[in-house]
């Protein structure tokens, strides 16, 4: 839809609002204008529109719209439409005009304040938006729940995690939001943000407290479990770390590639690599990610040498081809080939490796955003915990 079509829709909305106002019984008194003056304004506005002067047209239409109980919702809709179309300054003007009207019913006043706060958020004026939303909260307005949602957005943007958690808790206390999975997931991540900060500062007890807090919102939160495992590992509690990592593996197998490194380190510290190999072997039949095979190949190489690792990989790749597995097989095979064959194999390995490096490693299940790095908050759709590892399953 082009801009001219959009503004014609605005004109129709204003005219509809005016007609409703004329046919309805006004409850908010304003100076009544005669019909000829009003229609003259409409024709002036239409002239601005046809001359590609939409800002002047909008101002004229707004001035032409009489303020009464029947047109308030038209004003609100008009402001929201302007905001969505990027005319935030115009939306602010519309909603401020509403708020400044004397005798406006409280419900309409609260709606206008809420919309003005959303305008301010869109304009990046977060302090003004926060002030308006907190007023709605303090006054226990019917718009309180919507105010909480937008306050959470502000506090998330400003990384004020404690305030975001408090607002989330208040919203979750409402029966209608108690089972809101996305809200619970987000609140758990706010706790993890604080937990990570404390862990960086070696404040382990505070970090543990935030992790426990995260689990009260979302017991299966992957990030909280990874954070807990990391902390246990740093403290030398390797068995506790392994237990938490295995729990992640059971509940969220798609994150297996993130778990293998910490698992190997913990088992190595316990001098029990045999148990690590047993764990990998037992999970291999159901494991969709080739990273487990590569981890087993490394163990075979360490225990029995390159030839055994080559044989192991060769057997697996014959059954379940994998580009990542092929690169590792070529890497092991090149030193055992003569110079000419080895050079050709190395060129092949570099080409396949280059293709793999260009492929994204993670993808958002909500909007499709792709990345080489794991983000808990999708940079594109701003959804928490929607980005997952892209598994290279055998046979892919």
Residue pairs with C-beta under 8 A, 6 or more apart in sequence:
3 54
4 49
4 52
6 85
7 49
7 54
7 57
7 58
8 49
9 81
10 57
10 58
10 61
10 78
10 81
10 82
11 42
11 45
11 46
11 49
11 57
11 61
13 74
13 77
13 78
13 81
14 42
14 61
14 62
14 64
14 65
14 74
14 78
15 42
16 74
17 65
17 70
17 71
17 73
17 74
17 75
17 78
18 38
18 64
18 65
18 66
18 71
20 70
20 71
20 74
21 65
21 66
21 68
21 70
21 71
22 66
23 70
24 68
24 69
24 70
25 69
26 66
26 68
26 69
26 70
27 68
27 69
27 105
28 67
28 68
28 69
28 72
28 101
28 103
28 104
28 105
29 68
29 103
30 66
30 67
30 68
30 101
32 66
33 66
38 64
38 66
41 60
41 61
41 63
41 64
42 60
42 61
42 64
44 60
45 56
45 57
45 58
45 60
45 61
45 64
46 57
48 54
48 56
48 57
48 60
49 57
55 87
55 90
58 82
58 87
58 90
62 78
62 93
62 94
62 97
65 71
65 74
65 75
67 75
67 101
69 105
69 108
72 98
72 104
72 108
75 94
75 95
75 97
75 98
75 112
76 95
76 98
76 108
76 111
76 112
76 115
78 94
79 90
79 91
79 94
79 95
79 98
79 115
79 119
80 91
80 115
82 88
82 90
82 91
82 94
83 91
83 115
83 118
83 119
83 122
88 119
88 122
88 123
89 123
91 115
91 119
91 122
92 116
92 119
92 120
92 123
95 112
95 113
95 115
95 116
95 119
96 116
98 104
98 108
98 109
98 112
99 109
99 112
99 113
99 116
104 112
107 142
110 136
110 141
110 142
110 143
111 143
113 132
113 135
113 136
113 143
114 132
114 133
114 136
114 143
114 146
114 147
114 150
116 132
117 128
117 129
117 132
117 133
117 136
117 147
117 150
118 129
118 150
120 126
120 128
120 129
120 132
121 129
121 150
121 153
121 154
126 154
126 157
126 158
129 150
129 154
130 151
130 154
133 147
133 148
133 150
133 151
133 154
134 147
134 151
136 143
136 144
136 147
137 144
137 147
137 148
137 151
141 147
145 171
145 174
145 176
145 177
148 167
148 170
148 171
149 171
151 163
151 167
152 164
152 167
152 168
152 171
152 186
155 161
155 163
155 164
155 167
156 164
156 186
156 190
159 193
161 190
161 191
161 193
161 194
162 194
164 186
164 187
164 190
165 187
165 190
165 191
165 213
168 183
168 186
168 187
168 190
168 217
169 187
171 177
171 180
171 183
172 178
172 180
172 183
172 184
172 187
172 217
177 183
182 383
182 384
184 217
184 218
185 217
185 218
185 221
185 384
185 385
186 384
187 214
187 217
187 218
188 214
188 215
188 217
188 218
188 221
188 223
188 224
189 214
189 221
189 223
189 376
189 377
189 384
189 385
191 210
191 211
191 213
191 214
191 217
191 224
192 210
192 211
192 214
192 221
192 223
192 224
192 227
192 376
194 210
195 207
195 208
195 210
195 211
195 214
195 224
195 227
196 207
196 227
198 204
198 206
198 207
198 210
199 207
199 227
199 230
199 231
199 234
204 231
204 234
204 235
207 227
207 231
208 228
208 231
211 224
211 227
211 228
211 231
214 221
214 223
214 224
215 221
215 224
218 224
220 251
220 252
221 385
222 248
222 251
222 252
222 255
222 385
223 376
223 385
225 244
225 245
225 247
225 248
226 248
226 255
226 258
228 244
229 241
229 244
229 245
229 248
229 262
230 241
230 262
232 238
232 240
232 241
232 244
233 241
233 262
233 265
233 266
236 269
238 266
238 267
238 269
238 270
239 266
239 270
241 262
241 266
242 263
242 266
242 267
245 259
245 262
245 263
245 266
246 263
246 279
248 255
248 259
249 255
249 256
249 259
249 283
253 286
253 287
253 288
253 289
254 288
254 289
254 388
254 389
254 391
255 388
255 389
256 283
256 287
256 289
256 291
256 292
257 289
257 291
257 389
258 374
258 389
260 291
260 292
260 295
263 276
263 279
264 273
264 276
264 295
267 273
267 275
267 276
268 276
273 299
276 299
277 296
277 299
280 292
280 295
280 296
280 299
281 296
283 292
284 292
284 293
284 296
288 391
288 393
288 394
289 389
289 391
289 392
289 393
290 320
290 322
290 324
290 325
290 392
290 393
290 394
291 324
291 392
293 313
293 316
293 322
293 325
293 394
294 324
294 325
294 328
296 312
297 309
297 312
297 313
297 328
298 309
300 308
300 309
300 312
301 308
301 309
301 332
306 332
306 335
306 336
307 336
309 332
310 329
310 332
310 333
310 336
313 325
313 328
313 329
313 332
314 329
316 325
316 394
317 325
317 326
317 329
319 394
320 393
320 394
320 395
321 394
321 395
321 396
322 392
322 393
322 394
322 395
322 396
323 352
323 355
323 356
323 392
323 396
324 356
324 392
326 352
327 349
327 352
327 353
327 356
330 345
330 346
330 348
330 349
330 352
331 349
333 345
334 342
334 345
334 346
334 349
335 342
337 345
359 390
360 370
360 371
360 372
360 390
361 371
361 372
361 373
361 374
361 389
361 390
362 370
362 371
362 372
362 373
362 374
362 375
362 387
362 388
362 389
362 390
363 369
363 370
363 371
363 387
363 388
363 390
364 370
364 378
364 380
364 381
364 383
364 386
364 387
364 388
365 386
365 387
365 388
366 378
366 381
366 383
366 386
367 378
367 380
367 381
367 383
367 386
369 378
369 379
369 380
369 381
369 387
371 379
371 387
374 387
374 389
375 387
376 384
376 385
376 387
377 383
377 384
378 384
378 386
378 387
